[in-house]
């Protein structure tokens, strides 16, 4: 074979190999197989008006798993029956630390009767009950202590306890990020984390960094796309409108058990927006 023929052959072989690899990559990609979950805060304005009807619409929009944010005056059997009737499963719930401290046994019993897998603390508490204003590093060190205490009780009831972030957790004092301190001081056997990816981004942080550092701690994710207003403030929007790259995040969440879409702001019909969100998630390829 002449040098010229050999060069042509090698080029053709390389091109074929590259195409084959690309094709193999496409074949290897697969849709996200987990159930599409919704944080019910997304329909907070609809549930008080028509609880059962709203749940039925949520199911029709493509959701099967729920995370509660309040029980709207329903007993645990009533709440569970409404979920069952709609073809939904409530796997997690949110409570503030103030409620968890003052109503620990009551909320654990409710969650147990509801059949929850997770109970999540969704808002922190100052160490000084009279304090107001921004949270401090000392507040989050106190929070870590309290999370461990509640986590022990939730675990004893057969559920898993976790913490959900907003933006205050990413404050910095003396070079220490509050969220990093929560991760360091909470017992992994008692406290897991639910990362709200949208608020992590809005805080100027990268979800991938935390998932890389502590992959086993993150059992749950809030899926929330963010867009920036003219004034620079970020708010949630229909999935795909923001700058979030979800496939890398979901691949990095190697200990993920459930995820919940949460859209807080709407510029269209709420249920149509949530339908588009669910459709977007079903099309993601990992």
N, C-alpha and C positions, 0 to 999 in steps of 0.2 A: 504493500500500500504506500503510495507516495505521501510525502509530508503534507501536501495540499489536501489530499483525500483524507488523511488521518485527522487534520485540523477540522475538516468539514464534519467528519464522523463524530469527533469529540464534542463539537458544538451542538450537533443534533441530539447526541445522547444527553448532554447537560440540559438542553431545553426540554427534552422529554421527561427527565428526572424532576426538573423544577415543576413542570405541569402536573406530574404524578403526585408530588408532595403537596402541591396546592389542592389538588383534588382530594387527597387523603385527609387534609386538614378540614375541608368542607364536609367530608363524610363523617369525620370524628366529631364535629360540632353537633351538639344536641340541645334541644329546648330545655329550659328549666323545668324539671319534673315535679317540683314541690307544689302543693296546693296553693292557690292564690288567696292570700289573707288580707283582711281589711281591719284597720283600727277604727272602731265605731265613732271616734271623735269626728271623723270625716262627715258623718251624717247627724251630728249633734243637734242641728236645727230641725231635722225631720222626725227623729225618734219620739220626741214628746207629743207630736201631733198625731202620729199613727205608728205606734211601735211595731205591731205585727206586719202592717203593710209595708213599712220601710224595710224590714228584714227580708220580706219576700222580694222586694225590688233589688236589694243587695245581692241576693242569690241569683236573680235573673241577670244581673250585670256581670256575673262570672266568678263570684266569690264563694268559697266553701268554709274557710276558717276565719274566725273573728277574734279580736282583742277588744275587751270592754273598756269603757272609760266612764264609769258610773252605771247604776242599775235602774235609774228612772223610776224609783219607787216600787219596783217589783221584788217579790220574794225570790229566793233561789229556785224553788220549784217552778214558779211562774216564768222566770227568765229562761230557765233551761227548756221548758216546754215550748216557749216562743221560738227558741233557736231550733229545736227539733222539728217543729211544724214547718219552719222555713227551709229545712234541709241544711242547716248551718251547724258548725261546731265551735263553741267558744273555748279556746285553749289557753287564754291569758287575760289578765286584767291589770288596770292601772289604778294606783292609789298614791296620794301624797304621803310623805313621811309623817306629817301631822296626824293624818287619819290612821296610819299604821301604828303609831305610838299610842293613840288614845283608844283605838278600837281593835286592837290586835286580834283577840280571840274571836270577836264577832266577824271580822273580815275573813279570817282564815276558815272559820266554819262555813261561811257563805261560799267561799271559793271551793272548799272541799265538796259541798253539796252540788255545786255547779259542775263539778268534774274537771276543774282547771288543771292544767299541767304547770302553769307559771303564774306567780303573782309578782308584779313589777312595781317598784317605787318610781314614781314619775316626777316627783318634785322634792327638792331638799328642804332642810330645816336649819335655821340658825342655832348655834349652840346656846346663845342667850335668848330665851323666849321673848324678851322685850325688844330684841334687836330688829332693825328694819334696814332696808337698803341692800346694796350689793353683798353677795356672799364672799367670805374670805377663805383663805387656806385653812385656818383653824376650824371654820364651819364644816369644811369638807372632811377634815380629820375626825371631827365629831360624827359626821354622817357615816364614815366608814365604821365606826364603833357601833352605831345604831343599826346599820345594815347587817352587820354580823349577828347582832342580837335577834333581829326579826328573822333573818335567814335561818337561824337555828330552829325557830319555832315553826316556820313554814316547812322546812325539811322534815320535821317530826310529824307534820300532818300529811306527808306524802307528796308535796309539791316542791317546785324549785323557785327560789326567790332571785330577783334580779333588779338591776338599776337601769333606768332610761335617762339619757342625756337631753338637754336642750343646749343653750349657749353658755350659761354661767359656769359650767364645768370646765371651760377652757380658759378661764382667767389664769393669770400667772403672778406668783409672788416669790421673790427671791430666786427666780429662775425655775421654780417648780410649777408645773401645770397641774391645776386642781384634779383634773381627770386622771392624770398619771398617779396621783396620790391615792385616789379611790381604788385604782387597780392594784396598787402596791399594798394597801392596808386592809382590803377586804379578803376574807378567806375564800379561796376558790371552791372549797367544798360547800360553802354556804351562800355565796353570792355570785351570780353570773351577770352578764351585761347584755342589754338590748341597745345596740347602736342605732341612733337616729342619724342616718347618713346625711340627710339634708341639713340638719343643724350642725353637724360636724363641719361640713363644707362652708356653711354660713359663718362659722367661727374662724375660718381661715386655716382649718386643719384638713388632713387627708385621711379618709376612712381606710385606705390601703395601708397606711403606716401603722395604724393601731391593729388592724387585722394581722399584719405581718409580725408585730411585736407580741401579741397575746391572742393567737387564734383560738385557743381552747376556751377563753373566757366569754366569747361572743356566741351565745346560743340563738339570739334573735336579732333581726334587723327591722328598722323602719325604712321603708322605701319611699323616698320623697324627693321629687325633682324641684329644683330651686331656680328662680329667675330673678334678675336684679331690676329694681325700679330705677327711674331717672335719678332719684335721690340717693341711689346706692344701696338701699335696703333690699334684702332678699325676702321673697315669699314663695310659698309652694305653688306649683302649677301642674297642669296635665303632664303625665309622664312623656318624656321625649322633647319637651320644650326647653328644658334647662341644659346645663352642660355636664350632667353626671354621666359617667361611663359605667354602666351597671354590670356588664359581663365580667370585667376584671374584679370588681368588688365581690360579686357572688362567687367567683372562682376562689377568691382569697378567704372567703368565710367558710373554712373547712370544717367547722363544728356547728354549722347552721342547722337548727331544728325547725324553725318557722320564720316566715317573714310576713310583714303586714304593710300594705300600702297605706299611707296617710296623706291625704290632701286636705289642707286646712283652708285654702283660699280658692274661690271659684269665679270665673268670668263667663260661665255657661251653666246650663242645667246641671245640678249636682250629680244626678244619676247617670247622665250621659258622660260627664267627665270621668266618673268612676268606671264606667264601662270601657272607656278608652284606655284608662290606666291598666285595667285587668288584661285587655287585649294586647297592650304593649308588653306586659310582663310575659305573656304566653309566647311571644315572638322572639324573646331573647334567646340567643344560642350561646352555650358555654363551651 
